[in-house]
Amino acid sequence: MPQSQRRSHAIRRINRWSIATDALLAAIKTVAGIFGHSQALIMDGLHSLSDLATDFLVHGFHKVSMQAPDDDHPYGHGRFETLGTLIFAIILLAVSGGFIWEALSTSSTAVPTPEWYTLGVAALALSAKEALFRVTLRWGEKLNAPLLIANAWHHRSDVLSTIAVIVGVAGAKLGYPSADTIAAIVVGLFIAHMAGKLLWQSLSELVDTTPYQKQDHLIKVICSVPGVRNVHALRSRKMGPHALVDVHIEVPATISVSDGHRIADEVIHRLKQKFSDIADVTVHVDAEPDDKQRPSSGLPNRDVVAQTLTAIWHDLPGFEKIMGVQIHYLGGQVHCDVIFPLSCVTDDRAGCQSLLGQYQTQAKQISWLGDINFLFASDAVQLHDALRLNNTEKRKTPN
């Protein structure tokens, strides 16, 4: 089973356990709190009820987030998990505000002392939530499922709030009636704190905050690929449980396009292999640094280069023998590797040297022309991708 399906299956299974546990605890704590006269336990029961609602919310948004990319969502639906978390955080903030307001409103009102059995109910809830925390965290780490890990720590927050309930009820039974009210306020503040963290995390993801505050590890992996000379414009962002990475790599200037593409493929492979949360990597291959300036951006395109070279060389001897020209845009100039047949050298080496000098002299007329190098190939070699001077290549129209 693919990793994504395993993660999804685990999230659904653990979420079902969460729904069952929260439903049971919400009912038990609320009823026990009402009949046992414990404000804190009632509020903790309502907290579990809000957990139940968010369990269904997580289930629904996770289901949508697992849908395949489509025309409207080419990067997938991972952000729906983030949207669900954002809504979840807002709900929790509202619930915590209600808890605190209710506790403060009734703080001056005489209320019955909580019954001792409410401590047993709170202890039972604490044990159930702690067990659920440990199981969820173990599976989340095993499957590298951030949503499960976040949900696990949500269960741990319930454990801490229940501890506050136990302290409040015990304090009230020992002669401190305000302890139950104080415990209810503490529970409300704790929920608000957790909601604030979730809200901040969700907003950070929605505004494309990088998930890698320290990018040294990413750069180290990228630079370990043979052929990568430098790295710049490294950017990353979250898409639900996954990360998307964009990077520019600098490779040797005169290698072939296919060689540069193979280096980029290796960068993608190693990043995904090293960082399991990375789902997509876009690599831009550069022949020279372009992070601060683009010295070659204003140079003529290959058609204009072909026309210019033809214009300045067409009257020179041997022009018709040129098999092709490989061009390189580097340092603000166009550098050319002019390919002649090998027979030019074997027939008349001295004359060939003189002829090549004439080509270089003519090229100096053009300010944007840089180095002119001469290569010799067998007459049988087919240079399909080289620039043709006497028959300027036609551009292919994209489909």
C-alpha positions as a printed NumPy array, in Angstrom:
array([[  0.   ,   0.   ,   0.   ],
       [  1.435,   3.43 ,  -0.937],
       [  2.595,   5.673,   1.907],
       [ -0.161,   8.223,   1.254],
       [ -2.851,   5.529,   1.494],
       [ -1.306,   4.064,   4.648],
       [ -1.312,   7.511,   6.244],
       [ -4.898,   8.119,   5.215],
       [ -6.018,   4.72 ,   6.496],
       [ -4.283,   5.299,   9.851],
       [ -5.81 ,   8.763,  10.237],
       [ -9.295,   7.401,   9.574],
       [ -8.828,   4.468,  11.982],
       [ -7.421,   6.58 ,  14.833],
       [-10.041,   9.249,  14.188],
       [-12.792,   6.662,  14.641],
       [-11.336,   5.776,  18.037],
       [-11.199,   9.486,  18.893],
       [-14.845,   9.954,  17.946],
       [-15.96 ,   7.017,  20.094],
       [-13.837,   8.074,  23.083],
       [-14.826,  11.753,  22.95 ],
       [-18.524,  10.916,  22.582],
       [-18.428,   8.662,  25.643],
       [-16.363,  11.071,  27.756],
       [-18.499,  14.079,  26.797],
       [-21.634,  12.314,  28.001],
       [-20.109,  10.914,  31.197],
       [-18.327,  14.126,  32.287],
       [-21.246,  16.438,  31.532],
       [-23.826,  14.284,  33.334],
       [-21.486,  13.66 ,  36.281],
       [-20.655,  17.354,  36.485],
       [-24.333,  18.365,  36.55 ],
       [-25.376,  15.862,  39.198],
       [-22.067,  16.172,  41.06 ],
       [-22.203,  20.008,  41.157],
       [-18.787,  20.522,  39.454],
       [-18.476,  23.504,  37.125],
       [-15.019,  22.433,  36.03 ],
       [-16.17 ,  18.923,  35.128],
       [-19.156,  20.277,  33.176],
       [-16.836,  22.545,  31.206],
       [-14.424,  19.688,  30.631],
       [-17.366,  17.625,  29.356],
       [-18.331,  20.409,  26.96 ],
       [-14.687,  20.52 ,  25.919],
       [-14.923,  16.818,  25.024],
       [-18.135,  17.585,  23.128],
       [-16.262,  20.223,  21.129],
       [-13.557,  17.598,  20.546],
       [-16.224,  15.314,  19.11 ],
       [-17.342,  18.026,  16.705],
       [-13.77 ,  18.688,  15.633],
       [-13.181,  14.935,  15.15 ],
       [-15.923,  14.984,  12.52 ],
       [-14.448,  18.187,  11.131],
       [-11.013,  16.575,  10.82 ],
       [-12.574,  13.522,   9.148],
       [-14.422,  15.633,   6.57 ],
       [-11.552,  17.928,   5.706],
       [ -9.08 ,  15.05 ,   5.579],
       [-11.332,  13.22 ,   3.136],
       [-11.358,  16.262,   0.836],
       [ -7.592,  16.8  ,   1.241],
       [ -6.857,  13.282,  -0.027],
       [ -8.532,  13.941,  -3.39 ],
       [ -6.22 ,  13.88 ,  -6.401],
       [ -5.101,  17.142,  -8.051],
       [ -7.5  ,  18.525, -10.646],
       [ -7.698,  21.478, -13.029],
       [ -8.827,  23.832, -10.275],
       [ -6.338,  22.499,  -7.693],
       [ -3.172,  21.511,  -9.6  ],
       [ -1.162,  21.292,  -6.352],
       [ -3.718,  18.998,  -4.734],
       [ -6.159,  19.594,  -1.894],
       [ -3.751,  19.509,   1.059],
       [ -4.671,  23.037,   2.155],
       [ -8.158,  21.81 ,   3.081],
       [ -6.562,  20.215,   6.142],
       [ -5.15 ,  23.621,   6.998],
       [ -8.547,  25.248,   6.486],
       [-10.127,  22.651,   8.757],
       [ -7.537,  23.334,  11.444],
       [ -8.196,  27.065,  11.162],
       [-11.942,  26.57 ,  11.642],
       [-11.207,  24.174,  14.494],
       [ -9.048,  26.807,  16.23 ],
       [-11.746,  29.484,  15.909],
       [-14.326,  27.116,  17.416],
       [-12.021,  26.348,  20.334],
       [-11.418,  30.053,  20.971],
       [-15.161,  30.63 ,  21.117],
       [-15.641,  27.657,  23.452],
       [-12.841,  28.789,  25.777],
       [-14.289,  32.288,  25.902],
       [-17.652,  30.834,  26.88 ],
       [-16.055,  28.718,  29.623],
       [-14.244,  31.671,  31.158],
       [-17.277,  33.959,  30.931],
       [-19.524,  31.399,  32.584],
       [-17.006,  30.778,  35.373],
       [-16.572,  34.49 ,  36.068],
       [-20.337,  35.105,  35.93 ],
       [-21.02 ,  32.493,  38.601],
       [-17.93 ,  33.125,  40.727],
       [-19.882,  35.277,  43.196],
       [-22.811,  32.867,  43.352],
       [-22.899,  30.216,  46.049],
       [-22.727,  26.782,  44.438],
       [-22.885,  23.344,  46.039],
       [-19.618,  21.591,  46.796],
       [-18.789,  18.988,  44.113],
       [-19.385,  15.344,  45.004],
       [-16.434,  13.054,  45.576],
       [-17.412,  10.729,  42.728],
       [-16.697,  13.524,  40.247],
       [-13.015,  12.927,  41.052],
       [-13.401,   9.318,  39.916],
       [-15.049,  10.407,  36.683],
       [-12.24 ,  12.909,  36.037],
       [ -9.597,  10.253,  36.762],
       [-11.309,   7.845,  34.342],
       [-11.361,  10.525,  31.63 ],
       [ -7.7  ,  11.332,  32.275],
       [ -6.69 ,   7.672,  31.838],
       [ -8.679,   7.278,  28.622],
       [ -7.267,  10.449,  27.073],
       [ -3.682,   9.629,  28.06 ],
       [ -4.001,   6.191,  26.433],
       [ -5.458,   7.764,  23.305],
       [ -2.582,  10.289,  23.26 ],
       [  0.079,   7.565,  23.393],
       [ -1.526,   5.392,  20.708],
       [ -2.112,   8.339,  18.366],
       [  1.4  ,   9.718,  18.832],
       [  3.01 ,   6.315,  18.21 ],
       [  1.126,   5.807,  14.944],
       [  1.676,   9.399,  13.876],
       [  5.454,   9.081,  14.276],
       [  5.509,   5.614,  12.706],
       [  3.721,   6.783,   9.543],
       [  5.134,  10.322,   9.543],
       [  1.593,  11.7  ,   9.665],
       [  1.668,  15.296,  10.998],
       [ -2.113,  15.417,  11.326],
       [ -2.065,  12.42 ,  13.693],
       [  0.797,  13.898,  15.707],
       [ -1.069,  17.198,  16.073],
       [ -4.199,  15.325,  17.115],
       [ -2.166,  13.37 ,  19.669],
       [ -0.988,  16.548,  21.365],
       [ -4.57 ,  17.741,  21.31 ],
       [ -5.422,  14.657,  23.405],
       [ -2.56 ,  15.525,  25.76 ],
       [ -4.067,  19.006,  26.21 ],
       [ -7.285,  17.304,  27.335],
       [ -5.255,  15.332,  29.881],
       [ -3.833,  18.535,  31.336],
       [ -7.229,  20.226,  31.471],
       [ -8.65 ,  17.192,  33.289],
       [ -5.822,  17.426,  35.826],
       [ -6.962,  21.002,  36.476],
       [-10.497,  19.658,  37.032],
       [ -9.246,  17.106,  39.569],
       [ -7.32 ,  19.782,  41.442],
       [-10.37 ,  22.061,  41.452],
       [-12.79 ,  19.41 ,  42.709],
       [-10.356,  18.224,  45.388],
       [ -9.768,  21.801,  46.523],
       [-13.5  ,  22.439,  46.789],
       [-14.01 ,  19.261,  48.843],
       [-11.17 ,  20.286,  51.184],
       [-12.824,  23.587,  52.037],
       [-11.852,  25.871,  49.176],
       [-15.116,  26.359,  47.23 ],
       [-13.549,  28.82 ,  44.796],
       [-11.053,  26.17 ,  43.639],
       [-13.632,  24.619,  41.29 ],
       [-14.284,  28.014,  39.656],
       [-10.575,  28.727,  39.382],
       [-10.041,  25.304,  37.81 ],
       [-12.783,  26.056,  35.244],
       [-11.029,  29.316,  34.326],
       [ -7.674,  27.511,  34.046],
       [ -9.245,  24.96 ,  31.702],
       [-10.667,  27.79 ,  29.582],
       [ -7.309,  29.558,  29.416],
       [ -5.528,  26.351,  28.485],
       [ -7.982,  25.701,  25.654],
       [ -7.545,  29.291,  24.454],
       [ -3.762,  28.871,  24.466],
       [ -3.97 ,  25.687,  22.408],
       [ -6.449,  27.308,  19.997],
       [ -4.123,  30.274,  19.566],
       [ -1.22 ,  28.005,  18.636],
       [ -3.342,  26.12 ,  16.096],
       [ -4.637,  29.4  ,  14.676],
       [ -1.098,  30.767,  14.285],
       [  0.164,  27.554,  12.645],
       [ -2.736,  27.525,  10.187],
       [ -2.348,  31.182,   9.26 ],
       [  1.418,  30.705,   8.837],
       [  0.798,  27.905,   6.363],
       [ -1.874,  29.828,   4.471],
       [  0.531,  32.755,   3.938],
       [  3.259,  30.346,   2.717],
       [  5.614,  30.52 ,   5.701],
       [  8.525,  28.163,   5.061],
       [  8.365,  24.869,   6.984],
       [ 12.193,  24.816,   7.105],
       [ 13.396,  27.763,   9.194],
       [ 16.943,  26.456,   8.823],
       [ 17.603,  25.446,   5.227],
       [ 21.175,  24.24 ,   5.74 ],
       [ 20.076,  20.603,   5.652],
       [ 18.26 ,  21.101,   2.344],
       [ 21.243,  22.902,   0.814],
       [ 23.63 ,  20.176,   1.99 ],
       [ 21.568,  17.475,   0.28 ],
       [ 21.276,  19.496,  -2.947],
       [ 25.001,  20.277,  -3.087],
       [ 25.823,  16.591,  -2.589],
       [ 24.568,  15.9  ,  -6.126],
       [ 27.478,  15.689,  -8.622],
       [ 27.332,  18.614, -11.032],
       [ 25.684,  21.101,  -8.661],
       [ 28.054,  24.048,  -8.213],
       [ 25.84 ,  26.369,  -6.211],
       [ 22.311,  26.859,  -4.876],
       [ 20.138,  29.967,  -4.618],
       [ 16.496,  31.056,  -4.57 ],
       [ 15.608,  28.127,  -2.304],
       [ 11.968,  28.422,  -1.3  ],
       [  9.561,  26.086,   0.454],
       [  5.968,  26.098,   1.656],
       [  3.466,  23.757,   3.248],
       [  0.551,  22.103,   1.481],
       [ -1.33 ,  20.267,   4.214],
       [  0.979,  17.536,   5.574],
       [  3.359,  17.944,   2.637],
       [  6.047,  20.441,   1.654],
       [  6.674,  21.98 ,  -1.777],
       [ 10.192,  23.122,  -2.655],
       [ 11.499,  25.438,  -5.415],
       [ 15.228,  25.866,  -5.992],
       [ 17.71 ,  27.223,  -8.536],
       [ 20.87 ,  25.183,  -9.045],
       [ 23.998,  26.262, -10.894],
       [ 25.618,  23.617, -13.106],
       [ 28.668,  23.672, -15.417],
       [ 27.919,  26.234, -18.1  ],
       [ 28.58 ,  24.206, -21.23 ],
       [ 27.014,  20.838, -20.417],
       [ 24.099,  19.615, -22.503],
       [ 20.469,  20.285, -21.681],
       [ 19.878,  16.581, -21.028],
       [ 22.85 ,  16.456, -18.646],
       [ 21.518,  19.456, -16.721],
       [ 18.068,  17.864, -16.616],
       [ 19.534,  14.644, -15.232],
       [ 21.275,  16.598, -12.462],
       [ 17.938,  18.248, -11.613],
       [ 16.248,  14.829, -11.484],
       [ 18.896,  13.628,  -9.029],
       [ 18.317,  16.702,  -6.84 ],
       [ 14.585,  15.915,  -6.742],
       [ 15.221,  12.247,  -5.945],
       [ 17.628,  12.948,  -3.074],
       [ 15.43 ,  15.617,  -1.483],
       [ 12.39 ,  13.342,  -1.495],
       [ 14.466,  10.448,  -0.21 ],
       [ 15.932,  12.486,   2.658],
       [ 12.805,  14.474,   3.625],
       [  9.702,  12.299,   3.622],
       [  7.337,  15.291,   3.897],
       [  8.481,  16.764,   0.564],
       [  5.875,  15.959,  -2.084],
       [  7.05 ,  18.098,  -5.   ],
       [ 10.298,  19.805,  -6.035],
       [ 10.702,  22.312,  -8.872],
       [ 14.321,  22.734,  -9.984],
       [ 15.457,  25.611, -12.21 ],
       [ 18.805,  24.898, -13.864],
       [ 21.16 ,  27.87 , -14.271],
       [ 24.393,  28.045, -16.231],
       [ 25.516,  31.057, -14.18 ],
       [ 24.401,  32.845, -11.002],
       [ 21.253,  34.879, -11.578],
       [ 20.12 ,  35.544,  -8.026],
       [ 21.354,  39.154,  -7.972],
       [ 21.319,  40.063, -11.672],
       [ 20.616,  38.458, -15.042],
       [ 23.507,  39.518, -17.292],
       [ 22.288,  37.501, -20.278],
       [ 18.593,  38.398, -20.167],
       [ 18.841,  41.152, -22.804],
       [ 20.809,  39.156, -25.377],
       [ 19.297,  38.245, -28.77 ],
       [ 17.518,  34.923, -29.185],
       [ 18.962,  32.065, -31.233],
       [ 17.216,  33.106, -34.469],
       [ 18.786,  36.564, -34.304],
       [ 22.165,  35.021, -33.448],
       [ 21.925,  32.784, -36.519],
       [ 20.993,  35.697, -38.761],
       [ 23.838,  37.841, -37.385],
       [ 26.486,  35.143, -37.804],
       [ 25.252,  34.431, -41.31 ],
       [ 25.458,  38.144, -42.178],
       [ 29.067,  38.587, -41.015],
       [ 30.429,  35.216, -42.211],
       [ 28.541,  34.357, -45.381],
       [ 31.233,  35.828, -47.671],
       [ 34.104,  33.999, -45.964],
       [ 35.569,  30.855, -47.519],
       [ 34.277,  27.636, -46.001],
       [ 31.045,  29.171, -44.697],
       [ 28.97 ,  26.585, -46.541],
       [ 30.906,  23.841, -44.737],
       [ 29.803,  24.904, -41.241],
       [ 27.895,  21.959, -39.795],
       [ 26.319,  23.902, -36.96 ],
       [ 26.914,  26.262, -34.036],
       [ 26.415,  25.599, -30.34 ],
       [ 25.702,  28.839, -28.477],
       [ 26.141,  29.647, -24.774],
       [ 24.628,  32.655, -23.005],
       [ 27.173,  33.52 , -20.319],
       [ 28.422,  36.682, -18.636],
       [ 26.306,  38.998, -20.755],
       [ 27.642,  37.691, -24.085],
       [ 26.901,  34.96 , -26.612],
       [ 29.761,  32.48 , -26.902],
       [ 29.851,  30.189, -29.91 ],
       [ 31.274,  26.751, -30.647],
       [ 31.447,  26.618, -34.457],
       [ 31.555,  23.066, -35.797],
       [ 33.412,  22.326, -39.028],
       [ 33.95 ,  18.97 , -40.719],
       [ 37.156,  17.174, -39.765],
       [ 38.285,  17.254, -43.387],
       [ 38.978,  21.011, -43.08 ],
       [ 41.928,  20.225, -40.815],
       [ 43.222,  17.147, -42.572],
       [ 43.198,  18.768, -46.025],
       [ 44.993,  22.041, -45.206],
       [ 45.941,  22.638, -41.543],
       [ 47.774,  25.954, -42.143],
       [ 45.034,  27.323, -44.371],
       [ 42.48 ,  26.252, -41.826],
       [ 44.19 ,  28.202, -39.063],
       [ 44.231,  31.354, -41.202],
       [ 40.587,  30.905, -42.133],
       [ 39.506,  30.514, -38.517],
       [ 41.309,  33.744, -37.675],
       [ 39.181,  35.552, -40.248],
       [ 35.993,  34.257, -38.625],
       [ 37.13 ,  35.466, -35.207],
       [ 38.076,  38.889, -36.598],
       [ 34.645,  39.341, -38.186],
       [ 32.94 ,  38.328, -34.925],
       [ 34.623,  41.194, -33.074],
       [ 32.336,  43.603, -34.92 ],
       [ 29.424,  42.475, -32.742],
       [ 29.602,  43.702, -29.139],
       [ 27.482,  40.925, -27.659],
       [ 29.537,  38.139, -29.286],
       [ 32.073,  36.64 , -26.902],
       [ 34.443,  33.723, -27.411],
       [ 34.407,  31.983, -30.786],
       [ 35.677,  28.415, -30.503],
       [ 36.101,  25.948, -33.356],
       [ 35.326,  22.263, -33.14 ],
       [ 35.791,  19.589, -35.785],
       [ 33.568,  16.57 , -36.281],
       [ 33.301,  13.663, -38.655],
       [ 31.298,  14.361, -41.776],
       [ 28.978,  11.51 , -40.777],
       [ 27.947,  13.153, -37.509],
       [ 24.357,  14.405, -37.471],
       [ 24.04 ,  17.612, -35.408],
       [ 20.277,  17.806, -35.178],
       [ 20.175,  20.366, -32.357],
       [ 23.001,  22.67 , -33.462],
       [ 22.2  ,  26.157, -34.732],
       [ 22.113,  26.25 , -38.552],
       [ 23.488,  29.363, -40.2  ],
       [ 22.575,  28.816, -43.818],
       [ 19.113,  27.515, -42.961],
       [ 17.816,  29.165, -39.81 ],
       [ 15.782,  26.624, -37.879],
       [ 12.045,  27.025, -37.618],
       [ 10.522,  27.377, -34.183],
       [  8.212,  24.632, -33.031],
       [  4.761,  25.822, -32.037],
       [  3.65 ,  24.427, -28.642],
       [  0.683,  22.108, -28.753]])
